[in-house]
Amino acid sequence: MSMFLALALAAQATSGSITVDVANVRNAKGRVRVDVCPQPQFLEDNCPFHADVPARAGTTTVVINGVPPGQYAIQAFHDENSNGEVDRALFGIPKEGVGFSRDARISFGPPKWADAVFSHDARPMAVRFGLRYFMGAKGPPTRAK
């Protein structure tokens, strides 16, 4: 076995996937972006582990592979116009849905690290939380009965 292959296999053995179910996606427009962030990058645009997929109304599932063990927080947003950023209104209020691991509370600003942090031990794991919309429809349309 080559040294490169052995190193690659060792890296895979010490990292795992995180499956993120993002609930309350209000429509199928655009994409849902998920970032898995260590504390220094939390609330920044440069989280080392991220992925985005086409939005699905209701729940959108995003899988992040290769996450090593550690303490992380997840931030997600519904990029309805696919421009790669959270669009904001007056006073920085998000126009698109945003959410955080552990459904960390958003009040008068983004959540604190301590409210969103979780431990990842490199085994595959699943996380679920919902988006919050501050403008427009609050979530997926309800079906008529």
C-alpha positions in Angstrom: 0.0 0.0 0.0 1.4 3.4 -0.9 2.1 6.0 1.8 -0.5 8.4 0.1 -3.2 5.7 0.2 -2.5 4.9 3.8 -2.7 8.6 4.8 -5.9 9.0 2.8 -7.5 6.0 4.6 -6.3 7.2 8.0 -7.9 10.6 7.3 -11.2 9.0 6.3 -11.1 6.9 9.5 -10.8 10.0 11.6 -13.5 12.0 9.9 -17.2 11.4 9.4 -20.3 12.7 7.8 -23.0 14.9 9.3 -26.5 14.6 7.7 -28.4 17.9 8.3 -32.2 17.9 7.9 -33.1 21.6 7.5 -36.8 21.9 8.2 -39.3 24.8 7.5 -37.9 25.5 4.0 -40.7 27.7 2.6 -40.4 26.8 -1.1 -38.4 25.0 -3.7 -36.7 28.1 -5.1 -32.9 28.3 -5.0 -30.6 26.3 -2.8 -30.1 25.5 0.9 -26.5 26.1 2.1 -25.2 24.5 5.3 -21.9 25.4 7.0 -20.3 23.3 9.8 -18.1 25.7 11.7 -15.5 25.5 14.4 -15.8 28.4 16.9 -13.4 30.8 15.1 -15.4 30.7 11.9 -18.9 30.6 13.4 -21.1 33.3 11.8 -18.5 33.9 9.1 -18.5 33.0 5.4 -15.4 30.8 5.6 -16.5 27.7 7.4 -14.2 24.8 6.3 -17.1 22.2 5.9 -20.0 23.2 3.8 -22.4 22.0 1.0 -25.5 23.3 -0.7 -28.3 21.5 -2.5 -31.5 22.5 -4.4 -34.1 23.6 -1.9 -37.1 21.4 -1.3 -40.2 22.8 0.4 -40.6 21.4 3.9 -37.3 19.6 4.7 -34.1 19.7 2.7 -31.4 17.2 3.6 -27.7 18.2 3.2 -24.8 15.8 3.8 -21.4 17.2 4.9 -18.6 14.6 4.5 -15.1 14.6 6.0 -15.7 16.4 9.3 -13.1 15.5 11.9 -13.9 15.1 15.6 -14.4 18.4 17.4 -16.8 21.0 18.6 -18.9 22.7 15.9 -22.0 24.8 15.2 -24.0 24.6 12.1 -25.4 27.6 10.2 -27.8 27.3 7.3 -29.7 29.6 5.0 -32.2 29.3 2.2 -30.6 31.1 -0.8 -33.8 31.7 -2.6 -32.2 33.7 -5.4 -29.0 31.5 -5.7 -26.7 34.5 -5.3 -24.5 32.7 -2.6 -25.3 35.1 0.3 -28.0 35.9 2.8 -29.8 38.9 1.4 -30.6 41.5 4.1 -33.1 44.3 4.6 -32.8 47.4 6.7 -30.9 47.0 9.9 -29.4 43.7 8.6 -32.6 41.6 9.0 -32.3 38.5 6.8 -34.7 38.4 3.9 -34.1 34.7 3.4 -34.5 31.9 6.0 -31.7 31.3 8.4 -31.2 28.6 11.1 -28.6 27.2 13.5 -27.9 23.8 15.1 -29.8 23.1 18.3 -32.4 25.5 17.0 -30.3 28.2 18.6 -32.4 31.3 19.5 -32.2 34.3 17.2 -33.2 37.5 19.0 -31.9 41.0 18.3 -28.9 39.4 16.5 -27.4 36.0 15.7 -27.2 33.3 18.3 -24.3 32.7 20.6 -21.8 29.9 20.0 -22.8 28.3 23.3 -26.4 28.0 22.1 -25.5 26.2 18.8 -22.4 24.1 19.7 -22.4 20.3 19.6 -19.8 17.6 19.7 -18.9 15.4 16.7 -16.9 12.3 17.3 -16.2 11.4 13.6 -18.9 8.8 13.5 -21.8 9.5 11.1 -24.4 11.6 12.8 -27.7 13.4 12.0 -28.7 16.9 13.1 -32.1 18.5 12.5 -33.3 22.1 13.0 -35.6 24.6 11.3 -35.1 27.8 9.4 -36.7 31.1 10.5 -38.0 33.7 8.1 -38.3 37.2 9.3 -39.9 38.6 6.1 -42.6 37.2 3.9 -44.1 33.7 4.4 -42.8 32.0 7.5 -42.6 28.5 6.2 -43.9 26.1 3.7 -47.5 26.6 2.6 -50.0 24.6 4.4 -52.2 22.2 2.5 -55.9 22.8 2.3 -58.0 20.1 4.1 
